[in-house]
Amino acid sequence: MLDSAEDVLGALTPAQREAASIVDGAALVLAGPGSGKTRVITRRIAYLVGVGVPAWNILALTFTNKAASEMRARVDSLVPHNVPGRRGLTVATFHSFCAQILRRFPDAAGLREGFSIYDTGDQRDAMKEAIVEAGLSSTNFSPAAVLSIVSDAKNKLIDAETFARQATDFTSRSVAKAYAAYQALLVKNNAVDFDDLLVKVATLLRNDHVVLRSLQERYRYILIDEYQDTNHAQFVIAHALAAEHKNLFVVGDPDQSIYGWRGADLSNILDFEEHFPRAVVIPLGQNFRSTGHIVTAASSLIQHNRRRKHKDLSTELGDGEKLVVARVSDEHEEASRIADFFEDASRRDVDWRRMAVLYRMNALSRVIEDELRRRNIPYVVARGTAYWDRKEVKDVLAYLRLVANPSDDTALRRIINVPARGIGDTSVRRLQALAANAGMPLGDYLAAGYDVTEAVGRSARSVRAFGQMLSSWRERASALPPGDLPTFVADVLRESGLDNDTGGLAGEDELEARRNREEIVNAAADRRDAILDAPDGDAPRNVLDALRDFLAAVALVSDQDLVDAARGAVTLLTMHAAKGLEFEAVAIAGVEQGILPHQRAFEDEGGLEEERRLFFVGMTRAERRLLLTVANARTTRGIRASTIESQFIGEIPPQHIAFEDARRSADFSSIEYDDDAFVPDEDGRAVPTAKRFPIGSVVRHPLFGVGRVEQVVDRGANSSARVAFRTVGIKTLVLRFARLERIE
């Protein structure tokens, strides 16, 4: 039992205690890496309940299912369910919270009950169809590229109509056509994509004052984790909910904002005090995760950024080991050095599960994987939602989606002939034409039981049986209590014929596919237990409601949810996916110019600062041991090319680094320098300095054309210049590999 609110504040540092005991008003907690931000958030939730705030009025939002689950577990340990006022707490990801709101108010949001949430594969298929409908060339406009532009627009709350009005060139006007066609397909299929979950809720809160007031009264205390990662739509949602009571408590770190490429807006956290002038700001700088050399090195690195809020980082865990910067000959030697690093840690009683390899690009993992396999070092790669992306699993989910949303034509086309029932592509096209003429989605048309004999001939019996099967499942799902969800999923698996469908597989492959399908029943059972614990107002009424909740949860699985700390294996993952995780021993591969920072980052200063934040995040995942590898050469697309050490290593004070030359050879010709316009880099190669390109000089770039130097930053071998190009505007370039030619 919770005897008093003060009970939950024990063992907190003074800064943590100050943050956790805030009740009313706006607050910004600047939480450095390893500073106990989750501890602060969960203790504040428990404190609010302890001082009499009903949990029903508390909303805590974060970005991954993993983080939300950890928060719920911690709150449960602090405030048991039998404590008065405990029921009704909402702890969720932004996307799952928005899905809940849309399920509660579908009509107000312009949706029909049972809408589908399209995962990345569904979105790609829909956009592929939209590109064709828009009359565009699939060669010039790939679904992935167009989806990226559309996603960026949605994050900024720019709808298809507004996007079309703002389009000024051929490319943007073409994308506008695809955007409009894509949205029309979603509407037709009663579906939303991930971005729509946010957009529709933001729009709903702007336009429907009845819904807004209802939610403001329900959620009177709002806590947001990782606030630096919010985009414009999430900003609008948070501020709309908090507009009446101003009780917005945000926790984040501008230095860990690494998702600008997917819409995260750093200004949301940097400008928080402008939006809430009376906000309390509390820095949390004590790191409870990492040792001194790691903390100080990371702190020194990130201070090279300009767009940030300063906080002093410290640790009481001692200096520990210095960072190791290992210079290796190539990617194979890099993989060998990383394997050595892990084997040494293992000999010092570090479990494999407490080790990780981080990299800027997935392509760097292949050679490392080969070496770990050769050494018999167990590893797991966190790359995508592997289980839920398997064909046999997506087939089952397509059936379940059709039960939840009969308008989902994308799901229907996937499984209308899986298992094979004699309904070929020609029959499907004819059925689609009939449904279109009737003004109905194909699923609704089939469920209505129209006579299709003339259109599909011998397939008519199978079509009728298929439609009747879907109708019977929907009726059953509406009548059964929500606790029967796993039984219902098992029935669909059996009655669809999928449980006995080999899918053309045999032996172990067929057995694995069968087990993967059966595992969905287990997943439904796990989800059932969670949804039955929901507050009365949010609890599902029947299996149909429970199924929709289950499908939403599946659609919102993220990369980080796949990292299982209990597995006895080294984890390989990108630095973006590593956010929020921690390991005792971390190796960061490919710390080289053009990789980290990425080549694209040199187009503007903002890009370079985000890459530095990404490296900062990667470094601070390490608790005790950190290895950085720099290859002298790397093979890309079959071509071996020399590389250059990342400028970020030069931004770390050398007293925190143990440099190690592990190269098989370092035979570089000596170069004589006539003046200080060129200097040698660490490998003896001549690179230009800032004096080579003074302010006002005219230069030519092989890609950007002719421009004039506006500013130079003299860092010796890592000097950079800001150049105003005639055709592409201002770019910031690192001189050592910018390939600039001075022409005046």
C-alpha positions in Angstrom: 0.0 0.0 0.0 1.0 3.6 -0.5 1.1 5.1 2.9 2.0 8.7 1.9 3.0 10.6 -1.2 6.4 11.2 0.3 7.1 7.5 0.3 7.7 7.4 -3.4 10.3 10.3 -3.2 12.8 8.3 -1.2 16.2 7.5 -2.6 15.9 10.3 -5.3 18.6 12.9 -5.8 17.6 16.5 -4.9 17.0 17.4 -8.5 15.0 14.2 -9.2 12.9 14.8 -6.0 12.2 18.4 -7.1 10.9 17.2 -10.5 8.9 14.3 -9.2 7.1 16.4 -6.6 5.7 19.0 -9.0 1.9 18.9 -9.0 0.4 21.8 -11.0 1.8 23.9 -13.8 4.2 23.3 -16.7 7.6 21.8 -16.2 10.6 20.9 -18.4 13.0 18.3 -17.1 16.3 18.3 -19.0 17.3 14.7 -18.5 20.8 13.8 -19.6 21.8 10.2 -20.6 21.4 7.8 -17.7 20.0 10.4 -15.4 16.9 8.4 -14.3 14.2 10.1 -16.3 11.9 7.1 -16.2 12.4 6.9 -12.5 11.3 10.6 -12.2 8.3 10.1 -14.5 7.0 7.1 -12.7 7.6 8.5 -9.2 5.8 11.7 -10.2 2.8 9.6 -11.3 2.8 7.8 -8.0 3.2 11.1 -6.2 0.2 12.6 -7.9 -1.9 9.6 -7.0 -0.6 9.9 -3.4 -1.7 13.5 -3.1 -5.2 12.7 -4.3 -5.1 13.1 -8.1 -7.3 10.3 -9.6 -5.2 8.1 -11.9 -8.0 8.4 -14.4 -6.9 12.1 -14.9 -3.2 11.1 -15.6 -1.9 10.6 -19.1 1.7 9.5 -19.7 3.0 9.3 -23.3 6.2 7.9 -24.7 7.5 6.6 -28.1 7.9 2.8 -27.8 5.9 0.0 -26.5 8.9 -1.1 -24.5 9.2 2.2 -22.7 5.4 2.3 -22.0 5.5 -1.3 -20.6 8.4 -0.4 -18.4 6.6 2.6 -17.1 3.5 0.7 -16.3 5.5 -2.0 -14.5 7.2 0.6 -12.3 4.0 2.4 -11.5 2.4 -1.0 -10.5 5.3 -1.7 -8.2 4.9 1.8 -6.6 1.1 2.0 -6.5 -0.8 -1.3 -6.4 -4.2 -1.5 -8.1 -6.0 -1.7 -4.8 -4.9 1.8 -3.8 -7.9 4.2 -3.9 -7.9 6.3 -7.1 -5.4 4.0 -8.8 -7.6 2.6 -11.7 -7.8 4.3 -15.0 -4.2 5.4 -15.5 -3.2 5.8 -19.2 0.4 5.0 -20.1 0.9 4.6 -23.8 2.8 5.5 -26.9 1.6 8.6 -28.8 0.4 6.4 -31.7 -1.5 3.9 -29.6 -3.1 6.7 -27.5 -4.2 8.3 -30.8 -5.6 5.0 -32.0 -7.6 4.7 -28.8 -9.0 8.2 -29.3 -10.0 7.4 -32.9 -11.7 4.2 -31.8 -13.6 6.2 -29.3 -14.6 9.0 -31.7 -14.5 7.5 -35.2 -17.4 9.4 -36.6 -16.0 12.8 -35.4 -12.6 11.9 -37.0 -14.2 11.0 -40.4 -13.7 7.3 -40.0 -15.9 4.3 -39.8 -15.9 1.9 -36.9 -13.2 -0.9 -37.2 -10.8 1.1 -39.3 -7.5 -0.6 -40.2 -4.0 0.7 -39.4 -1.7 0.1 -42.3 1.8 -1.0 -41.5 4.8 -0.1 -43.7 4.1 -2.9 -46.1 0.5 -2.0 -46.6 1.4 1.7 -47.0 4.0 0.7 -49.7 1.4 -1.3 -51.6 -1.2 1.4 -51.4 1.2 4.0 -52.6 2.3 1.8 -55.4 -1.3 1.6 -56.5 -1.7 5.4 -56.0 1.3 6.2 -58.2 -0.3 4.2 -61.0 -3.7 5.9 -60.5 -2.0 9.3 -60.6 -0.5 8.4 -64.0 3.1 8.7 -62.8 6.1 6.6 -63.7 7.0 4.0 -61.1 10.6 4.3 -62.3 10.8 8.0 -61.5 8.6 7.9 -58.4 9.3 5.0 -56.0 6.6 4.3 -53.4 9.3 4.7 -50.6 10.4 8.1 -51.8 6.9 9.4 -52.3 5.8 8.0 -48.9 8.7 9.8 -47.2 7.6 13.2 -48.7 3.9 12.5 -47.8 4.9 11.5 -44.3 6.9 14.7 -43.8 3.9 16.7 -45.0 1.5 14.9 -42.7 3.8 15.4 -39.7 3.5 19.2 -40.4 -0.3 18.8 -40.7 -0.3 19.6 -44.4 -3.1 17.7 -46.1 -3.2 16.6 -49.7 -5.2 19.6 -50.9 -2.9 22.1 -49.2 0.2 20.2 -50.5 -1.2 20.5 -54.0 -1.8 24.3 -53.6 1.8 24.7 -52.4 3.4 22.6 -55.1 5.5 24.8 -57.4 7.6 22.4 -59.5 7.1 19.3 -61.6 8.2 16.9 -58.8 6.0 18.4 -56.0 3.0 18.6 -58.3 3.5 15.0 -59.3 3.8 13.9 -55.6 0.6 15.9 -54.9 -1.3 13.8 -57.3 0.1 10.6 -55.7 -0.7 12.0 -52.2 -4.3 12.7 -53.2 -4.7 9.2 -54.8 -3.1 7.6 -51.7 -5.5 9.3 -49.3 -8.5 8.4 -51.5 -7.4 4.7 -51.3 -7.1 4.9 -47.5 -10.6 6.5 -47.3 -12.0 3.8 -49.6 -10.5 1.0 -47.4 -11.4 2.7 -44.1 -7.8 2.7 -43.2 -5.2 5.0 -41.7 -1.4 5.0 -41.8 0.8 5.7 -38.8 1.0 9.4 -39.6 -2.8 9.6 -39.9 -3.2 8.5 -36.3 -1.6 11.7 -35.2 -3.0 13.9 -37.9 -6.6 12.9 -37.4 -6.4 13.4 -33.6 -4.6 16.8 -34.0 -7.3 17.9 -36.5 -10.1 16.5 -34.2 -8.8 18.5 -31.3 -8.6 21.6 -33.4 -12.1 21.4 -34.9 -14.3 19.6 -32.4 -14.6 21.5 -29.2 -16.9 18.9 -27.6 -14.3 16.2 -28.0 -11.6 18.5 -27.0 -13.4 19.5 -23.7 -14.1 15.8 -23.0 -10.5 14.9 -23.3 -9.2 17.9 -21.4 -11.5 17.0 -18.5 -10.4 13.4 -18.6 -6.6 14.0 -18.9 -5.8 16.8 -16.5 -2.2 15.9 -15.8 -0.1 15.1 -18.9 3.5 13.7 -18.9 5.5 13.3 -22.0 8.7 11.3 -22.2 11.4 12.0 -24.9 9.8 15.4 -25.7 12.7 16.3 -28.0 11.4 13.6 -30.4 8.0 15.1 -30.9 6.9 16.3 -34.3 4.5 19.2 -35.1 1.4 17.0 -34.9 2.4 15.6 -31.5 3.1 19.2 -30.4 -0.4 20.3 -31.4 -2.0 17.3 -29.6 -0.1 17.9 -26.4 -0.7 21.6 -26.3 -4.4 21.2 -27.1 -4.9 18.8 -24.3 -3.0 21.0 -21.8 -4.4 24.3 -23.0 -7.0 24.6 -20.3 -5.1 23.4 -17.2 -1.5 24.0 -18.3 -0.4 20.8 -16.4 2.2 19.7 -19.0 5.2 17.9 -17.6 7.8 17.1 -20.3 11.0 15.2 -20.0 13.7 15.2 -22.7 17.1 16.2 -23.8 17.8 18.4 -26.9 21.2 16.7 -27.1 19.5 13.4 -27.9 17.2 14.6 -30.6 18.1 12.3 -33.5 14.9 11.9 -35.5 14.8 15.0 -37.5 14.7 12.9 -40.7 11.3 11.6 -39.6 9.8 14.9 -38.5 11.0 15.4 -35.0 11.1 19.2 -34.3 13.9 20.2 -32.0 12.3 23.6 -31.5 9.5 22.0 -29.5 11.8 21.5 -26.5 14.1 24.4 -27.1 11.1 26.8 -27.2 9.1 25.2 -24.4 9.6 28.2 -22.0 8.2 30.5 -24.7 5.0 28.5 -24.9 4.9 28.2 -21.1 6.6 31.3 -19.6 6.0 30.2 -16.0 7.4 26.7 -16.6 9.8 25.2 -14.1 13.0 24.0 -15.7 15.0 21.3 -13.9 18.3 19.9 -15.3 19.2 16.3 -14.4 22.9 15.9 -15.2 24.1 13.1 -12.9 24.6 10.0 -15.0 23.9 6.7 -13.1 24.9 4.5 -16.1 28.3 5.4 -17.4 31.8 5.9 -16.0 33.7 9.1 -16.0 35.8 8.9 -19.2 32.6 8.1 -21.2 30.5 10.8 -19.7 33.1 13.5 -20.0 34.1 12.5 -23.6 30.4 12.6 -24.6 29.8 15.9 -22.9 32.9 17.5 -24.6 31.6 16.2 -28.0 28.1 17.6 -27.7 29.3 21.0 -26.6 30.3 21.6 -30.2 26.6 22.0 -31.0 25.0 25.4 -30.9 21.3 24.5 -30.8 21.1 23.0 -27.3 20.4 23.8 -23.6 23.5 23.4 -21.5 23.5 21.1 -18.5 26.5 19.9 -16.6 27.0 16.1 -17.0 28.7 14.2 -14.2 28.9 10.7 -12.7 29.9 9.2 -9.3 30.9 5.9 -10.8 34.6 6.7 -11.1 36.8 7.4 -14.2 36.6 3.8 -15.4 38.3 2.8 -18.7 39.2 5.2 -21.4 37.4 5.0 -24.8 39.4 2.9 -27.2 39.7 4.3 -30.8 41.0 1.4 -32.9 42.3 2.3 -36.4 42.0 -0.8 -38.6 42.9 -1.5 -42.2 39.4 -2.4 -43.5 36.0 -3.7 -42.6 37.3 -7.3 -42.1 39.9 -6.2 -39.6 37.3 -4.0 -38.0 35.0 -7.0 -37.5 37.9 -9.0 -36.0 38.8 -6.2 -33.6 35.1 -5.9 -32.5 35.0 -9.7 -31.9 38.2 -9.5 -29.9 36.6 -6.7 -27.8 33.6 -8.9 -27.0 35.7 -12.0 -26.2 37.8 -9.9 -23.8 34.7 -8.6 -22.1 33.3 -12.1 -21.9 36.5 -13.3 -20.2 35.9 -10.5 -17.7 32.5 -12.1 -16.9 30.3 -9.7 -19.0 27.3 -11.6 -20.4 26.9 -11.6 -24.1 23.5 -9.9 -23.6 25.2 -6.9 -22.1 27.2 -6.2 -25.3 26.2 -4.4 -28.5 27.5 -3.3 -31.8 26.1 0.0 -33.0 26.4 1.4 -36.6 25.1 4.3 -38.6 24.0 2.2 -41.5 22.6 -1.4 -41.6 25.0 -2.3 -44.4 27.9 -2.3 -41.9 26.6 -5.3 -40.1 27.2 -8.0 -42.7 30.9 -8.4 -42.2 30.6 -8.1 -38.5 27.9 -10.9 -38.5 30.2 -13.1 -40.5 33.0 -12.7 -38.0 30.8 -13.3 -34.9 29.5 -16.5 -36.5 33.0 -17.6 -37.2 34.0 -17.0 -33.6 30.8 -18.7 -32.3 29.7 -15.5 -30.6 25.9 -15.5 -30.2 24.3 -12.5 -31.7 20.9 -11.1 -32.7 20.1 -8.3 -35.2 17.4 -5.9 -34.2 16.2 -5.0 -37.7 12.6 -4.4 -38.5 9.5 -6.2 -37.1 10.8 -9.5 -38.4 8.1 -11.8 -36.9 5.1 -9.7 -37.9 6.6 -9.2 -41.4 6.7 -13.0 -42.3 4.3 -13.9 -45.1 2.4 -16.6 -43.2 1.9 -14.2 -40.2 0.7 -11.4 -42.4 -1.8 -13.8 -44.1 -3.4 -14.5 -40.8 -3.5 -10.9 -39.9 -5.1 -10.1 -43.2 -8.0 -12.4 -42.3 -8.3 -10.8 -38.9 -8.2 -7.3 -40.4 -11.1 -8.2 -42.7 -13.2 -9.3 -39.6 -12.4 -6.0 -37.9 -12.8 -3.8 -41.0 -14.8 -5.3 -44.0 -13.8 -2.3 -46.1 -10.1 -3.3 -46.1 -9.6 -4.2 -49.7 -5.8 -4.4 -49.4 -6.2 -7.2 -46.8 -8.9 -8.9 -48.9 -6.9 -9.0 -52.1 -4.0 -10.6 -50.2 -6.0 -13.6 -48.9 -9.0 -14.1 -51.1 -7.2 -17.0 -52.7 -5.0 -18.0 -49.7 -5.3 -20.9 -49.3 -6.1 -21.6 -52.9 -9.8 -21.7 -53.5 -10.0 -21.2 -57.3 -10.5 -17.4 -57.3 -7.9 -16.1 -59.8 -6.7 -12.6 -60.6 -9.2 -12.2 -63.4 -12.1 -13.1 -61.1 -10.8 -10.6 -58.5 -10.6 -7.8 -61.1 -14.2 -8.5 -62.2 -15.4 -8.6 -58.6 -13.7 -5.2 -58.0 -15.4 -3.8 -61.0 -18.8 -5.0 -59.7 -18.1 -3.5 -56.2 -17.0 -0.2 -57.8 -20.2 0.0 -59.8 -22.1 -0.6 -56.6 -20.1 2.1 -54.8 -18.9 -0.4 -52.2 -15.6 -1.7 -51.0 -15.0 -5.3 -52.2 -15.2 -6.8 -48.8 -18.6 -5.2 -48.1 -19.8 -6.3 -51.5 -18.9 -9.9 -50.9 -20.4 -9.9 -47.5 -23.7 -8.7 -48.9 -24.1 -11.9 -50.8 -24.7 -10.6 -54.3 -25.0 -13.1 -57.2 -21.7 -13.0 -59.0 -22.1 -16.1 -61.2 -22.2 -14.2 -64.4 -19.0 -12.3 -63.6 -16.8 -15.1 -62.3 -18.4 -18.3 -63.5 -17.2 -21.5 -61.8 -15.5 -19.4 -59.1 -18.9 -18.1 -57.9 -19.4 -20.9 -55.3 -16.0 -20.2 -53.8 -16.6 -16.5 -53.8 -20.0 -17.0 -52.0 -18.4 -19.3 -49.5 -15.7 -16.8 -48.8 -18.1 -14.0 -48.3 -20.3 -16.1 -46.0 -17.3 -17.1 -43.9 -16.3 -13.5 -43.4 -19.9 -12.6 -42.4 -20.2 -15.4 -39.9 -16.9 -14.4 -38.3 -18.1 -10.8 -37.8 -21.4 -11.9 -36.3 -19.6 -14.3 -33.9 -17.0 -11.6 -33.0 -19.7 -9.2 -32.1 -21.5 -11.7 -29.9 -18.6 -13.2 -28.0 -17.2 -11.7 -24.8 -13.7 -10.1 -25.1 -12.0 -12.8 -23.1 -12.6 -15.2 -26.0 -10.2 -13.4 -28.3 -7.5 -16.1 -28.5 -10.2 -18.8 -29.1 -11.7 -16.7 -31.9 -8.3 -16.2 -33.5 -7.7 -20.0 -33.3 -11.1 -20.5 -35.0 -10.2 -18.2 -37.8 -6.9 -19.9 -38.3 -8.7 -23.3 -38.6 -11.8 -22.4 -40.5 -9.8 -20.3 -43.1 -7.8 -23.4 -43.9 -4.5 -21.7 -43.1 -3.6 -24.1 -40.3 -3.2 -26.9 -42.8 -1.9 -24.8 -45.7 1.7 -25.7 -46.6 2.1 -22.6 -48.8 4.4 -24.6 -51.1 6.8 -25.2 -48.2 8.0 -28.5 -46.9 10.1 -30.0 -44.0 11.4 -27.6 -41.4 10.3 -24.5 -43.4 6.7 -25.7 -43.4 6.9 -26.6 -39.7 8.3 -23.2 -38.9 5.5 -21.4 -40.8 2.9 -23.5 -39.0 4.4 -22.5 -35.6 4.6 -18.9 -36.6 0.9 -18.9 -37.4 0.1 -20.7 -34.2 2.1 -18.1 -32.3 -0.5 -15.5 -33.2 -3.0 -17.3 -30.9 -0.4 -16.9 -28.1 0.0 -13.2 -28.9 -3.8 -12.7 -28.8 -3.8 -14.4 -25.4 -1.1 -12.0 -24.1 -3.0 -9.0 -25.5 -6.3 -10.2 -24.0 -4.8 -10.1 -20.5 -3.7 -6.5 -21.1 -7.0 -5.2 -22.5 -9.1 -6.9 -19.9 -7.3 -4.8 -17.3 -8.3 -1.6 -18.9 -10.5 0.9 -17.1 -14.3 0.3 -17.4 -14.7 3.2 -19.9 -12.0 1.9 -22.2 -12.6 -1.9 -21.8 -13.7 -3.7 -25.0 -17.3 -4.8 -25.2 -16.8 -8.0 -27.2 -14.3 -9.9 -29.3 -14.6 -7.5 -32.2 -13.5 -4.6 -30.0 -10.7 -6.7 -28.5 -9.6 -7.8 -32.0 -9.3 -4.2 -33.1 -7.2 -3.4 -30.1 -5.0 -6.4 -30.8 -4.5 -5.4 -34.4 -3.6 -1.8 -33.5 -1.0 -3.1 -31.0 0.5 -5.3 -33.7 0.7 -2.5 -36.2 2.5 -0.3 -33.8 5.4 -2.6 -32.9 8.8 -0.8 -33.3 12.4 -1.9 -33.7 13.3 -1.3 -30.0 10.5 -3.6 -29.0 12.5 -6.4 -30.5 15.6 -5.9 -28.3 15.3 -8.6 -25.6 17.8 -7.9 -22.8 17.2 -11.4 -21.4 18.6 -13.2 -24.5 22.2 -14.4 -24.2 23.4 -12.8 -27.3 25.3 -9.7 -28.5 22.8 -7.2 -30.0 23.6 -5.6 -33.4 21.5 -2.5 -34.2 21.6 1.0 -35.6 22.3 3.9 -33.4 18.8 5.2 -34.0 17.3 2.0 -32.7 19.6 2.0 -29.7 18.0 5.1 -28.2 16.9 4.4 -24.7 18.9 1.2 -24.3 22.1 0.5 -22.4 24.9 -2.1 -22.5 28.0 -2.7 -20.4 30.3 -3.0 -23.5 29.5 -1.1 -26.7 31.4 -1.1 -30.0 30.6 1.6 -32.6 31.7 0.7 -36.1 32.5 3.0 -39.0 33.4 6.2 -37.2 34.4 7.9 -40.4 33.6 10.9 -42.4 30.7 10.2 -44.8 29.4 7.4 -42.5 29.4 9.1 -39.1 28.7 11.9 -39.8 26.8 10.8 -42.8 27.6 12.4 -46.2 24.2 14.1 -46.3 24.9 15.9 -43.1 27.4 18.3 -44.7 24.7 20.0 -46.8 23.7 22.2 -43.8 24.8 22.9 -40.2 21.6 21.4 -38.8 22.4 18.1 -40.3 25.9 18.0 -38.9 24.6 18.8 -35.4 22.0 16.0 -35.6 24.8 13.6 -36.6 26.8 14.7 -33.6 23.8 14.2 -31.3 23.5 10.7 -32.8 27.1 9.9 -32.0 26.5 11.3 -28.5 23.5 8.9 -28.1 25.6 6.0 -29.3 28.5 6.8 -26.9 26.2 7.1 -23.9 24.7 3.7 -24.4 27.9 2.3 -22.9 28.2 1.7 -19.2 31.8 0.6 -18.7 33.6 -0.1 -22.0 33.4 1.7 -25.4 35.2 0.9 -28.6 35.2 3.1 -31.7 36.6 1.6 -34.9 37.9 3.6 -37.9 38.8 1.7 -41.1 41.6 3.0 -43.3 39.7 1.7 -46.3 36.2 0.3 -46.9 34.6 -1.6 -49.8 31.4 0.0 -51.1 29.5 -1.5 -54.1 32.5 -3.7 -54.8 35.0 -0.8 -54.9 37.7 -0.4 -52.3 38.2 3.3 -51.3 40.2 5.1 -48.7 38.3 6.6 -45.8 38.9 9.5 -43.4 38.5 9.4 -39.6 35.4 11.2 -38.4 35.8 14.8 -37.3 33.9 13.8 -34.1 36.9 11.9 -32.8 38.9 15.1 -32.9 36.2 16.8 -30.8 36.8 14.5 -27.9 39.7 15.5 -25.5 42.5 13.1 -26.1 43.0 12.4 -22.4 39.8 10.3 -22.5 41.0 8.2 -25.4 43.3 5.2 -25.7 44.4 5.3 -29.3 45.2 1.9 -30.9 46.7 1.3 -34.3 45.5 -2.2 -35.3 46.2 -1.7 -39.1 48.2 -4.4 -40.9 50.0 -1.7 -42.8 50.1 2.1 -42.8 52.4 2.7 -45.8 51.6 6.3 -46.9 54.0 8.3 -49.0 55.4 11.3 -47.3 54.3 14.7 -48.6 56.1 18.0 -48.5 54.0 21.1 -47.9 54.9 24.4 -49.4 52.6 26.5 -47.2 49.9 26.2 -44.5 47.1 26.0 -47.1 47.5 22.2 -46.8 48.3 20.1 -43.7 48.8 16.4 -43.3 46.0 14.4 -41.8 46.6 11.6 -39.3 47.6 9.2 -42.1 50.0 11.7 -43.8 47.7 12.7 -46.6 47.5 16.4 -47.7 44.2 18.0 -46.9 43.2 21.7 -47.4 42.8 24.1 -44.5 40.6 27.1 -44.1 43.4 29.3 -45.6 43.0 27.5 -48.9 39.6 29.0 -49.4 39.4 32.5 -47.9 36.1 34.4 -47.4 35.0 35.8 -50.7 36.8 33.3 -52.9 34.8 31.7 -55.8 34.8 27.9 -55.9 33.4 25.1 -58.0 31.8 21.9 -56.6 31.4 18.8 -58.8 27.7 18.5 -57.8 26.6 21.9 -56.6 28.4 24.0 -59.2 29.8 27.5 -58.7 29.5 29.4 -55.4 31.2 32.0 -53.1 32.7 31.3 -49.7 30.8 33.1 -47.0 32.4 31.7 -43.9 35.2 29.4 -42.9 35.9 27.6 -39.6 39.5 26.8 -39.1 40.0 23.4 -37.5 43.2 22.4 -39.3 42.6 19.1 -41.1 38.9 19.3 -40.2 38.2 22.8 -41.5 34.8 23.6 -43.0 33.4 26.3 -45.2 29.9 27.8 -45.7 29.4 28.3 -49.4 26.5 30.2 -51.2 26.0 28.3 -54.5 24.2 29.9 -57.3 21.8 26.9 -57.9 21.3 25.1 -54.6 21.8 27.8 -52.0 23.9 27.7 -48.9 25.8 24.5 -48.0 28.3 23.8 -45.2 31.1 21.5 -46.4 34.1 19.9 -44.7 37.1 20.9 -46.9 39.1 17.7 -46.6 36.7 15.8 -48.8 34.4 18.4 -50.3 36.3 18.3 -53.7 36.2 22.1 -54.0 38.2 23.9 -56.7 39.1 27.5 -56.2 38.5 29.5 -59.4 38.9 33.1 -58.2 
